[in-house]
Amino acid sequence: MNLNHIVQQISISAIPILLAVIFHEVAHGWVANKRGDPTARMMGRLTLNPLPHIDLVGTILIPIFLLIATKGGFVFGYAKPVPVNFMNLRRPKEDMIWVAGAGPATNMLLAVACGFLFRLILMMNPGLVTPLRSGSGASVWSEPAAVILVPVLLMLLEGVKWNVVLAVFNMIPIPPLDGGRVMVGLLPARQSAAWASIEPFGFFIIIALVFLDPFGFWSQIISPIIINIMMWIVGVNPFFF
């Protein structure tokens, strides 16, 4: 992967990544505020301004490093978590489900919106398929409409990818991921406490599941789910472009 391709990939991915992680975190805080916890609102985190949400390592350095190291094969990032005090919630155990699920649900809505716009643009101008598949080649610049619309389509495609990845990944039922908190809220009291107790080890478990891929957890289960959802939203395999 040469420098020009890296710069192009970053320019196409930056805005969709920021929107995906920011909307995800704001959704947590917004629902928490509605359910009785004003912590995020009082700390100024219920804003779409990216500055309060950007984490130097998680939002900038890790995605760029992974983009270069894996040649775009695996990219991940995160924003500063929105603070939520679950004890302030009116019904902590039940409300935890809604607060935790709000982030992935918002990502899915954004993915569907990006996919709808992607399909709509291609439906109105089917001729964009050829320059879209050719990337940044000369054919992109031979069509006036493609000069603007191809980058827009690529950004919408990245929006679908990132939002689906964030939604599915975060719903893995291991705390402190959102899916783990949903599980804690759904389980009976004794099982809920036991499941919550693994949170200090949660990230180590997640890293092992993703990178060691035991029993094909990532390659045979999570990755196919992500790709199938993307194909349902976009209409084709998004990695074809």
C-alpha positions as CSV (number, residue, x, y, z in Angstrom):
1,M,0.0,0.0,0.0
2,N,1.7,3.2,-1.2
3,L,1.4,6.6,0.5
4,N,-1.0,8.0,-2.0
5,H,-3.4,5.1,-1.4
6,I,-3.1,5.5,2.4
7,V,-3.9,9.2,2.1
8,Q,-6.9,8.5,-0.2
9,Q,-8.2,5.8,2.2
10,I,-7.9,8.1,5.2
11,S,-9.6,11.0,3.4
12,I,-12.5,8.7,2.5
13,S,-12.8,6.9,5.9
14,A,-12.2,9.8,8.3
15,I,-15.6,11.4,8.3
16,P,-17.6,8.1,8.3
17,I,-15.4,6.8,11.2
18,L,-15.9,10.0,13.2
19,L,-19.6,10.1,12.7
20,A,-20.0,6.4,13.6
21,V,-18.1,6.6,16.9
22,I,-19.5,10.0,17.9
23,F,-23.2,9.1,17.2
24,H,-22.6,5.8,19.0
25,E,-21.4,7.5,22.2
26,V,-23.9,10.4,22.1
27,A,-26.7,7.8,21.8
28,H,-25.6,6.3,25.1
29,G,-25.5,9.6,26.8
30,W,-28.8,10.8,25.3
31,V,-30.7,7.7,26.4
32,A,-29.0,7.8,29.9
33,N,-30.2,11.4,30.3
34,K,-33.7,10.4,29.3
35,R,-33.6,7.6,31.8
36,G,-32.4,9.7,34.7
37,D,-28.6,10.1,34.5
38,P,-27.6,13.6,33.5
39,T,-23.8,12.9,33.8
40,A,-23.0,13.1,30.1
41,R,-25.2,16.2,29.6
42,M,-23.6,18.0,32.5
43,M,-20.1,17.2,31.2
44,G,-20.9,18.6,27.7
45,R,-20.8,15.2,26.0
46,L,-24.2,15.3,24.3
47,T,-22.8,17.1,21.3
48,L,-21.9,16.2,17.8
49,N,-18.8,18.4,18.0
50,P,-16.0,15.8,17.5
51,L,-13.5,17.5,19.8
52,P,-14.9,16.3,23.1
53,H,-15.2,12.8,21.8
54,I,-11.9,12.3,20.1
55,D,-9.4,10.0,21.8
56,L,-5.9,10.5,20.4
57,V,-5.0,6.8,20.6
58,G,-8.3,5.2,19.8
59,T,-9.8,7.6,17.3
60,I,-6.6,8.6,15.4
61,L,-3.4,6.6,16.0
62,I,-4.8,3.0,16.2
63,P,-7.0,3.3,13.0
64,I,-4.0,4.8,11.0
65,F,-1.6,2.2,12.4
66,L,-4.0,-0.7,11.5
67,L,-4.7,0.8,8.1
68,I,-1.0,0.8,7.3
69,A,-0.1,-2.5,9.1
70,T,-2.9,-4.6,7.6
71,K,-3.1,-2.8,4.3
72,G,-6.7,-1.9,5.1
73,G,-7.6,-5.5,5.9
74,F,-8.6,-4.8,9.5
75,V,-9.2,-1.4,10.9
76,F,-10.7,-0.5,14.3
77,G,-11.1,2.5,16.5
78,Y,-13.0,4.1,19.3
79,A,-14.0,7.4,20.9
80,K,-13.8,8.5,24.5
81,P,-16.7,6.6,26.3
82,V,-19.6,8.8,27.3
83,P,-19.8,8.7,31.1
84,V,-22.8,7.0,32.5
85,N,-23.6,6.6,36.2
86,F,-25.9,3.6,36.2
87,M,-26.9,4.2,39.8
88,N,-28.6,7.5,38.7
89,L,-30.9,5.6,36.3
90,R,-34.5,5.3,37.5
91,R,-34.5,1.5,37.1
92,P,-30.7,0.7,36.9
93,K,-30.9,-2.9,35.8
94,E,-33.7,-2.4,33.1
95,D,-32.5,1.0,32.0
96,M,-28.9,-0.4,31.5
97,I,-30.3,-2.4,28.6
98,W,-31.7,0.6,26.8
99,V,-28.5,2.7,27.5
100,A,-26.2,0.0,26.3
101,G,-28.3,-0.9,23.3
102,A,-28.6,2.7,22.1
103,G,-25.1,2.8,20.6
104,P,-25.3,-0.2,18.4
105,A,-28.9,0.6,17.4
106,T,-27.8,4.1,16.3
107,N,-25.0,2.6,14.3
108,M,-27.4,0.3,12.5
109,L,-29.7,3.2,11.7
110,L,-26.8,5.1,10.3
111,A,-25.6,2.1,8.2
112,V,-29.1,1.7,6.7
113,A,-29.3,5.4,6.0
114,C,-25.9,5.3,4.2
115,G,-26.9,2.2,2.3
116,F,-30.2,3.8,1.2
117,L,-28.3,6.8,-0.2
118,F,-25.7,4.6,-1.8
119,R,-28.4,2.6,-3.6
120,L,-30.4,5.8,-4.5
121,I,-27.4,7.4,-6.1
122,L,-26.5,4.3,-8.1
123,M,-30.1,3.8,-9.2
124,M,-30.2,7.4,-10.5
125,N,-26.9,7.1,-12.2
126,P,-26.0,3.4,-12.9
127,G,-23.1,4.5,-15.0
128,L,-21.2,5.3,-11.8
129,V,-20.6,1.6,-11.1
130,T,-17.7,1.4,-13.6
131,P,-15.7,4.4,-12.2
132,L,-16.6,3.3,-8.7
133,R,-15.1,-0.1,-9.2
134,S,-12.0,1.4,-10.8
135,G,-11.2,3.4,-7.6
136,S,-9.0,6.5,-8.3
137,G,-8.0,5.5,-11.9
138,A,-8.4,7.8,-14.9
139,S,-11.9,6.6,-15.6
140,V,-13.1,8.4,-12.4
141,W,-12.1,11.7,-13.8
142,S,-13.4,11.1,-17.3
143,E,-17.0,11.5,-16.1
144,P,-18.0,14.9,-14.7
145,A,-20.5,13.4,-12.3
146,A,-18.0,10.9,-11.0
147,V,-15.7,13.6,-9.8
148,I,-18.1,14.4,-7.0
149,L,-20.3,11.3,-6.7
150,V,-17.7,8.6,-6.7
151,P,-16.0,9.9,-3.5
152,V,-19.5,10.4,-2.0
153,L,-20.3,6.8,-2.8
154,L,-17.1,5.5,-1.3
155,M,-17.7,7.5,1.9
156,L,-21.3,6.1,2.1
157,L,-19.8,2.6,1.6
158,E,-17.4,3.3,4.4
159,G,-20.3,4.5,6.5
160,V,-22.1,1.2,6.1
161,K,-18.9,-0.8,6.9
162,W,-17.9,1.1,10.0
163,N,-21.4,1.4,11.5
164,V,-22.1,-2.3,10.9
165,V,-18.7,-3.3,12.4
166,L,-19.3,-1.1,15.5
167,A,-22.8,-2.4,16.0
168,V,-22.0,-6.1,15.7
169,F,-18.7,-5.9,17.6
170,N,-20.2,-4.0,20.4
171,M,-23.0,-6.4,20.8
172,I,-20.6,-9.3,21.6
173,P,-22.1,-10.3,25.0
174,I,-19.0,-9.7,27.1
175,P,-18.7,-6.7,29.4
176,P,-17.6,-4.0,29.1
177,L,-18.9,-4.1,25.6
178,D,-22.5,-3.0,25.1
179,G,-23.7,-6.5,24.5
180,G,-22.2,-7.5,27.8
181,R,-24.1,-4.8,29.6
182,V,-27.3,-5.8,27.8
183,M,-26.7,-9.4,29.0
184,V,-26.2,-8.2,32.6
185,G,-29.5,-6.3,32.4
186,L,-31.3,-9.3,31.0
187,L,-30.1,-12.1,33.3
188,P,-31.6,-12.9,36.7
189,A,-29.9,-11.2,39.7
190,R,-27.4,-14.0,40.6
191,Q,-26.4,-14.8,37.0
192,S,-26.3,-11.1,36.3
193,A,-23.8,-10.4,39.1
194,A,-21.7,-13.4,38.0
195,W,-21.6,-12.2,34.4
196,A,-20.8,-8.6,35.5
197,S,-17.8,-9.9,37.5
198,I,-15.9,-10.8,34.4
199,E,-15.7,-7.1,33.3
200,P,-12.2,-6.5,34.6
201,F,-11.0,-9.3,32.3
202,G,-13.4,-8.5,29.5
203,F,-11.0,-6.8,27.1
204,F,-8.4,-9.6,27.5
205,I,-11.1,-12.1,26.5
206,I,-12.2,-9.9,23.6
207,I,-8.6,-9.5,22.3
208,A,-8.2,-13.3,22.5
209,L,-11.4,-14.0,20.7
210,V,-10.6,-11.5,17.9
211,F,-6.9,-12.2,17.3
212,L,-6.5,-15.8,18.4
213,D,-9.9,-16.7,16.8
214,P,-10.7,-19.8,18.9
215,F,-13.3,-22.1,17.3
216,G,-13.5,-19.6,14.4
217,F,-15.2,-17.1,16.7
218,W,-14.2,-14.2,14.5
219,S,-13.6,-15.7,11.1
220,Q,-16.6,-18.1,11.1
221,I,-19.2,-16.3,13.2
222,I,-18.7,-12.6,13.7
223,S,-17.1,-11.7,10.3
224,P,-19.8,-13.6,8.2
225,I,-22.5,-11.8,10.3
226,I,-20.9,-8.4,9.5
227,I,-20.6,-9.2,5.8
228,N,-24.1,-10.5,5.4
229,I,-25.6,-7.5,7.1
230,M,-23.5,-5.2,4.8
231,M,-24.7,-7.1,1.8
232,W,-28.3,-6.8,2.9
233,I,-27.9,-3.1,3.3
234,V,-25.9,-2.3,0.2
235,G,-27.2,-5.0,-2.1
236,V,-23.8,-6.3,-3.0
237,N,-20.6,-7.4,-1.3
238,P,-19.2,-4.0,-0.1
239,F,-15.7,-5.4,-0.4
240,F,-16.2,-5.8,-4.1
241,F,-15.6,-2.1,-4.7
